Amino acid sequence: MQALYQMDISGISEDKALENVFEEDEFKKETREYSSRLVRGVTENIADIDKKINEKSIGWPVSRMGIVDKSILRLAVYEISFLKENPFAVVIDEAVELAKKYSSEDAKKFINGVLSSMAVVS
């Protein structure tokens, strides 16, 4: 989520954003690889991901969302729609936890609602 945020706010490349995040803390090799896979997956599928978000966030398009909330949603939608490795409930819970930590109470509810509506249809 942090790499996606950095890319959105400053326009830096995936590689630079990931490098910045990995410099901040020690990460296991597996975590670094999985994080890189997620960021690249979101970037490669951004148009489809944003379309899915826009379909479920009626009246609140991606273009109007805060960068933190947008980054969390993009990551979760990629996991739900493209990776399909983790159960919906796990992905939604992780996204809500990120919102609790990095965003507002309203964002937590909004993210939960958008993702829950995707889980019902997917």
N, C-alpha and C positions, 0 to 999 in steps of 0.2 A: 504494500500500500504506500509506503514511504517513497519508493522509487517512482511509482506512478504519479504521486503528488509532485515530486521534484520535476519530473518531466513536464507536467502540465503547467506548473507555475513559472518555470524558468526556460522551458523549451530545450533542455539538454537531452542528449541521446540516452537510449536505454543503457548502454554500456557505462556512461558517466554516472547516471543515476544509481545504477547497481553498485558501482565502485564506491560512490559516496556512502551508501547505506552500509556496505560491507566494511568500510573503514571505521565506522562508528562503534561497532561491537564485534566480538569474536563469534563467528558462526561456524557450525559444522559444515563440512563439505557438502553433505546431503541437503542441508538447509539452503546453502548458496545455490546449488544446482536447481532445487525446486523453485526457489524464488526467481531465479533467472528464467526458468521455464514459464512461470506465471506471467512475468512482466512481458516477455516476448509474445506469449499467447494473447495477452490483452492487446498489445500493440498491433499484432497481425490481424486481429479480428475486431478492431475498435468500431468500425462502421456497423457491423452486425450487433455488437454488444450495445452500442448506444441506441440502435433501433429497438432492441428488446426492452431496454430501460424506458425509452420514450413511450412504448406501447402500454406499459404498466404504471407509469407515473403520470397519469392523466392530469393535464393542467400544469405540470411542473417538468418541462423538458430538461434534458441534460445540460443544455446551454445556460440554464438559470441556476443550476445546482452549485453549491459550494464545492471547492476543489477536493476537500477531504471526503465529503459525502459521495461525490462522483467517483473518486478513486476507489472507495470501499465498494460501491455498487458494481463498478466495472470488474473489479477483481472477483467478486462473488458471482456475477453473471457469467464470467468466463469459466469459473469452476463448475457451475451448474449446467451450462449449455454446451461447453466444449470438452472439458476434461472428464466430467461425469465419474470421477474416482471416489468422491466422498458423498455420503447421503445429503439430501437437501437440508435436513435439520442441522447437520454439522456445519455446513457452509453458512446457513442463515445465522446460527449461533455465533460463529466466528466473526461474521460481519457486524452483528449487533454488539459484540464485545469490543470490536475496533471503534465503533461509533461511540460507545460508552466512554472509551478511553480518549478519543481524539476529537469528538464532536459534541453535539448537544443532546438533551433529552428528546427534543422533537425529531432530531435526525435519527436517533435510535429507532423511534416509532416508524418514521417514514421508511427507512431502510428495511425494517422488518416487514412492513406492509408490501413494499414493492417486491421483495424477494419471495415472500409467502405467496403472493399472487402468481408468481412464475412457477413455483413448486406445484401448485394446483393444476396448472395447464401442462407443464412439461412432462 
